[in-house]
Amino acid sequence: MSNEEYIFKKLEKLSPVDKILSNKIVKSLGKEWATPKEVADYLGRHINTIYEKINSGEILSRKIGVRRVIYTPSIILIME
């Protein structure tokens, strides 16, 4: 199973409350894919923390050209 498949399975198994929160994150950011800077600003964390989460596979991201983008529903997986 790829990391992407694993994250999608985790997102499918979210509690109803976490699903609502995940949808609110997407609405707040205004898009399904956001830059690490946008996510860092939204969460009030340093951008390096977001890159650590990307590199560890805790959130789903893709590289498009030279830019890295994060699948915003997966942000719920790193919220404490």
C-alpha positions in Angstrom: 0.0 0.0 0.0 1.4 3.4 -1.0 1.6 6.3 1.5 -1.1 8.1 -0.5 -3.5 5.1 -0.3 -2.7 4.9 3.5 -3.6 8.5 4.0 -6.8 8.2 2.0 -7.8 5.2 4.1 -7.2 7.2 7.3 -9.3 10.0 5.9 -12.1 7.6 5.2 -12.0 6.4 8.8 -12.2 9.8 10.4 -14.9 10.3 13.0 -17.9 12.4 12.0 -16.6 15.4 14.0 -13.1 15.1 12.4 -14.8 14.9 8.9 -16.6 18.2 9.7 -13.4 19.8 10.9 -11.6 18.6 7.7 -14.2 20.1 5.6 -14.0 23.4 7.5 -10.2 23.5 6.9 -10.8 23.1 3.1 -13.4 25.9 3.3 -11.1 28.2 5.3 -8.2 27.7 3.0 -10.6 28.0 0.0 -9.1 25.1 -1.9 -8.3 21.4 -1.8 -4.6 21.9 -2.5 -2.5 24.5 -0.6 1.1 25.5 -0.4 3.1 24.6 2.7 3.3 28.3 3.6 -0.5 28.6 3.5 -0.9 25.5 5.7 1.8 26.8 8.1 0.0 30.2 8.4 -3.3 28.5 8.9 -2.1 26.3 11.6 0.2 28.9 13.2 3.2 26.6 12.8 6.6 27.2 11.3 6.9 26.1 7.7 9.7 23.7 8.6 7.3 21.8 10.8 5.0 21.4 7.8 7.8 20.1 5.7 8.7 17.6 8.4 5.1 16.3 8.3 5.3 16.1 4.5 8.7 14.2 4.7 7.4 11.8 7.3 4.4 11.0 5.2 1.9 12.3 7.8 0.1 14.5 5.3 -0.5 14.1 1.6 1.5 16.3 -0.8 2.5 16.4 -4.4 5.1 18.2 -6.3 3.8 20.1 -9.3 6.6 21.6 -11.3 8.8 23.3 -8.7 6.0 23.8 -6.2 4.9 21.4 -3.4 1.2 21.4 -2.6 -0.6 19.7 0.3 -4.0 18.0 0.1 -5.8 20.2 2.6 -8.2 17.5 4.0 -5.1 15.6 5.2 -4.2 18.5 7.5 -6.6 17.1 10.0 -4.2 14.2 10.5 -1.6 16.4 12.1 -3.8 18.5 14.3 -3.6 17.8 18.0 
